[in-house]
């Protein structure tokens, strides 16, 4: 089964099968003030018989506020 991994620390969306990266898309900055990104996901990722069945999101660690 393949799956998607959205890694906000590296700003990439990865298509993964097992432990192999099959393809990746780099997120493009859309609105810096709102920390919004855009991406263009290839539709062929979802056309095959082994389309992604899950997604994992990795976000940057939150830093504690400084006093």
N, C-alpha and C positions, 0 to 999 in steps of 0.2 A: 504494500500500500504506500502511496506517496502522500506527502503532507506539505503544508506551507509553514514557513517560519518567518515571521515579521520581526526583524531585529532592529529596534530603534536605536541601539547603540552604534550600529554600523550603517544604519539607514538603508537597509536592503530587505527585499522580500525574496526568500529562497524557496525553490521547489526541490524537495528532498525525497529520496526513496531509500529507505534503510539508513545508512550513514553516508550516502553519496549525495552531493549537490548536483542536481540535474540541470538547473538553470537558475538565474537570478535576475532581479530587476532592482535598479538603484532608485530610491525615492528622490524626487525633485522638490526643492523648497517651493511652496506655493504662497505662504503668508508667514514671513518670519516672526512678526509680532505675535501671532496666534499659535506659532509652532505647528503650522499645517503643512502637510506634504501631499504631493500627488504622485501617482505611479501609473504606468501603463502595463497591465498584466496581459501577457499573450493569451488569446482565447484558446489556442491549441493545448494549453495546460489542462483545459476542462473538456476537451473533445475525445480524449482517448479512453480506453477501457480501464485504465489505471489512474483516473483523475483523483485529485487530492481529496482525502477523506477527513482531514483534520487540520487545524491551524494552531500554532503556538506563537504567542506574542512576547517578545523580550523587551522590556523597557529599561531605560537607564536607572541606576539606583537613585533614590531620593536622598538628597543631602539635608541634614538637619539644619534648621534655621540658626543663624548666628545671633548671639545676644548683643 
